[in-house]
Amino acid sequence: MLRLANKLMAPFSTYLEHRYKISLNEFRLLMLIGRHPNSASHELAEMTGVNPMSVSRAVAALQKHGRIAVERDPGNKRRKTLILTDEGQRLYGLMRPQTDKVATYLVSALAGQEVDMLNQYLDTLVDTLEATDDSGNSRFLEFTRPDGDDEPTA
């Protein structure tokens, strides 16, 4: 899995990272905001499974570089949504075709039903990782807890 993830990021590292001066987490967040406009940070963290602190850092960096804006949700004053600025839209438009090429190439050797099966397997794996017990604790984190470690870390 790690090897697959690293291989998938090669085009980003080779073609996008230095050209657009954007980190991997910023890139991921920018692409996600482009596909899911007006999402809140915590929603994006849930969608990606990325640590909320990493999302927060990426939001701060994207804001600092004028790529996103944070706005209050008119329907819920406590909720802040993330939107692409003109610069963010420009970058999204430039980088989206590259991400689509990566996805297309990844499954290019698979038949249609194999792609469907892959998606089912991936959904099952994600569901397994996101499963919780009756108390709301992550079954995955409980299962992988080191022996003798009775206290969860903060």
N, C-alpha and C positions, 0 to 999 in steps of 0.2 A: 504494500500500500504506500509506504513512504517513497519507495522508488518511483512508483507511478505518479505520485503527487509532485515529486521533484522534476521528473521528466516533463510533466504537463506545464511546469512553470518556466521551462527553458526559453520558449519564445518571448515571454515577458522579460526575462533577464537579458536576453539577447537584443530585442528590438525596442522595448518600450521604457524600461526602468530609467536608463540614462538619458534617452532622448527627451522624455517628458518630466524628468526629475520627480519621480513618484515612487514611493515604497510599495511593496507588495500588498500590505494591508490597506493602504490608501487606494491602490488600484482596485482591489476587490470591493471596497466600500463604494467607490465611485461607480463601478459597473453595476452594483446592486441598487444604488440610488437611481441610476439611469433606468433600470428595469422596474423599480418599485418606488416611484416618486412619492414624496410626502410621507415617507415612513419615519418612525422614530428610531433613535439609536438602539433602544432595547429590542425593538422588533427586528432590526437588522442583525443584532447579536444572536437572537433566537434563530433567524433564518440560516445563518452561516455556521452557528456553533462556535463562533469566535468569542473569546473572553471579552466581557463588556469593557474592561479597562483598555484592551487593544483597540476596540471600536472607538472608545472615547479619544484615545491618542490619535487615531486616524482622522476622526472628525475634526479635532483641533488643528491638525496639520492641513487638511483640506480647506478648512476655513481660513487659516493663516495665508494660504496661497490663493485665496479667492476662487476656489473651485466649487464650494458649496456654501449655502447660507442656512442658518437655523432660524426657523420662524415658529411663532406660537400658532397652535391649531385654533382657528376661530371657533370651532365647535367644542373644544375642551382646552381651556386656558392653561391647564397644568401640563399639557402635552406639547412637546416641541418636535416639529417635523424638519426633515432635512431635504433640501432641494438643490438641484444643480444650478449654479450661476451660469451666465453666458460662457464664461471660460470653462466651467465644468461640462456644459453641453458640448462645447467645441472638442474637448478632450474625449468625452464619451463617444462622440461621433467618429473621432479618429481611431480610437482603440477598440470599439465594438466589433468592427469587421475582423480584427485579429483574434478576438476571443471566439468569435463564431467559426473562424478557420480552425482553431485548435479543437473545438468540439466536433466539427465535421470530420477532421482528420482522425481523431481518436476512435471514432466508430466506423471509419471507412471500410474496414475489412470485415465488418459484421453484416449479416443479413438483417432485414427489417425485424423479423421475429426475435433475433438474437439481441437487437437493441432493446426491444420490449422486455426481454428476459433480464437483461442487464439492469434496466431501470427498476424492475421488480426486485431484483437482488439488492440493489442499492437502497431502495426504500425499506426493505426488510432490515438491512444492516443499520440504517439510521434509526429506525423504530426501536431496534434492540438497544442501541446506545442511548436513546432518549427515554427508555422505560423507567418508571418510578415505582416504588413500593407504596403500600397503603399510607405511609407517613409523608410521601412526597420526596423521599430520598432517591437519588440516582442509583438504580440497580447496578449499573456499570461501575460507578465509583465504589460502591459497597463491595462488589465482587473482586475488584482489582486492588482493594486496600491491602497494604503490606501486612504480613502476619505480625501480631503484637501491637498494631497501631489502632487503638480503640477510639482515639479522639480524632474527629475530622479537623483538617487544617483550614484556617480562614483564608 
